[in-house]
Amino acid sequence: MDSFVAMTAESVGDLLTDAGAEVMVRSGRSDSYSAPREFSFEVKATFPNGMGMHIVARQFNYRDPWETTGRVNDLVDVMLFRDGALSHLPKGFPWFQGIEEECGIDEDRLKAIVECVKKVNVKLYLLQEMTGDL
């Protein structure tokens, strides 16, 4: 079985910072069940191209002992922003096609999404709006 890679607010923040984004990190749910928030952590990032991402680990996942030990955050939800509003990517990209949120993303897929979003030329939105493709 594949090993699970636990993500933390800091590891996701570091991934985005290394990709050149401005990052804000906030922890949510603690190890205590009485914690008031429904998420484990959230990370917001803005890339130099103006694209933004909001990454949320909603809850700890529980695994069976043969998979991994204890509670882990191995899946996150990613929302994409452009000009301060939810957005999808222009046609031709492997992510966010007709949707603004990708759910259940593991670390490898998160890295791929970050690489994709940071390289988006935002002029593609205007071009695809002009041609009627968007």
Long-range contacts (C-beta under 8 A, 24 or more apart in sequence): 1-66, 1-67, 3-68, 4-63, 4-67, 4-68, 4-72, 4-74, 5-74, 5-106, 5-107, 6-72, 6-73, 6-74, 7-57, 7-73, 7-74, 7-76, 7-107, 7-110, 8-41, 8-73, 9-40, 9-41, 9-42, 9-43, 9-57, 12-41, 12-43, 12-55, 12-76, 12-110, 13-43, 15-110, 15-111, 15-114, 16-43, 16-45, 16-53, 16-55, 16-114, 19-47, 19-114, 19-115, 19-118, 20-47, 20-48, 20-118, 21-45, 21-46, 21-47, 21-48, 21-53, 21-114, 21-118, 22-46, 29-59, 29-60, 40-73, 41-73, 47-117, 47-118, 48-118, 49-118, 49-119, 49-120, 49-121, 49-122, 50-82, 50-83, 50-122, 51-80, 51-81, 51-82, 51-87, 51-117, 51-118, 51-120, 51-122, 52-80, 52-81, 52-82, 52-84, 53-78, 53-79, 53-80, 53-81, 53-113, 53-114, 53-117, 54-78, 54-79, 54-81, 55-79, 55-110, 74-106, 74-107, 75-104, 75-105, 75-106, 76-105, 76-110, 77-101, 77-102, 77-103, 77-104, 77-105, 78-102, 78-103, 78-105, 78-110, 78-113, 80-117, 82-122, 82-125, 89-116, 89-117, 89-120, 90-120, 90-124, 90-125, 90-127, 90-128, 90-133, 90-134, 91-128, 91-133, 91-134, 93-120
